[in-house]
Amino acid sequence: MDVVDFYDHHPISAGQVLAAVRRRRGGLDGPLRAEDLFDHDQDHYGGLAAVETLARRAGIGPRSRVLDVCAGLAGPARFLAARRGCRVVALELNAGRAAGGARLTRLVGLESRVRVVRGDATALPLASGRFDACISQEALLHVHDKAAVLREAHRVLVPGGRLAFTDWVARSRLSDGERRRLREWMAATTLQTLDGYRALLGRAGFHAVEAEDLAAEWRRILGDRLTMYRAMRAETVARLGEARYQEYEQLYTFFVGLVETGKLGGGRFTGSR
Ligand SMILES: C[S@@+](CC[C@H](N)C(=O)[O-])C[C@H]1O[C@@H](n2cnc3c(N)ncnc32)[C@H](O)[C@@H]1O
């Protein structure tokens, strides 16, 4: 499946985020704050604590100019702007997600600090040396040319700027069938290893490179996420149909199985320009 198609048919959308808030508050009347969305607008593992950790690794403070690459609905970007007071550019390829991210940002009044830009992480439509920090979460699995993304992150950072990101990594050899399913079902084009990413970061010009193994942490989180998707069954069927719900359930179960058997895991990577 192509990555744009995958996110056009994903259970999490701007409409679903607002529907969840409406259900919880009994309506959408009254001002909406960024905090009201945080339980629903983060499409990565480990929730807000994971964004906090990346922010610390990237040295993000109130004056930082931050780039979030592959920003989804801009949930992490709004969290950083709201909690740390920084300015964030949220770069996203998928038109629906970029529009949804901009809409949610306007609704919570953060548009002066979070700018959503539609674009491709391998060829950033952004000037060089503009950012103090660059982050990304659970997205590079979708990008074939990961080296290009890292080179682009290096180009747009100021000297001394920090990159911090998380991504899936392969922990042992996957069979051809498993790789094909990950590609066709989850738009996971290629997967790096921890050492592979270390080498790519060095080649892109980063120094002080660190790679942390998140496999044990993600194993716990992934099971909960499958439970969450199952709990969203009724709204996913209403929005995308029974067939897509079944398909998503099947693909996610397969994916969780790979994580549980230790074939897939996660990594957190940092480096300085
Ligand atoms: C799992 S979501 C993560 C979203 C966000 N980082 C978060 O944590 O909420 C991955 C996102 O990467 C985006 N993406 C994939 N390939 C991309 C590319 N080449 N350039 C920009 N965005 C991309 C997808 O459209 C999707 O929104």
The ligand as an ORCA input file, in Angstrom:
! r2SCAN-3c Opt
* xyz 0 1
  C       2.780      7.253     12.333
  S       2.469      8.843     11.644
  C       3.281      9.829     12.876
  C       2.711     11.229     12.963
  C       3.350     12.115     14.044
  N       4.796     12.038     13.992
  C       2.864     11.748     15.430
  O       3.688     11.219     16.197
  O       1.707     12.000     15.769
  C       3.613      8.945     10.262
  C       3.373     10.191      9.395
  O       4.455     10.319      8.467
  C       3.932     10.903      7.268
  N       4.901     10.696      6.165
  C       5.238      9.522      5.591
  N       6.143      9.706      4.613
  C       6.425     11.044      4.594
  C       7.311     11.871      3.824
  N       8.101     11.354      2.856
  N       7.340     13.201      4.081
  C       6.544     13.751      5.044
  N       5.672     13.023      5.797
  C       5.619     11.683      5.584
  C       2.630     10.151      7.098
  O       1.780     10.778      6.163
  C       2.092     10.135      8.543
  O       1.297     11.245      8.812
*
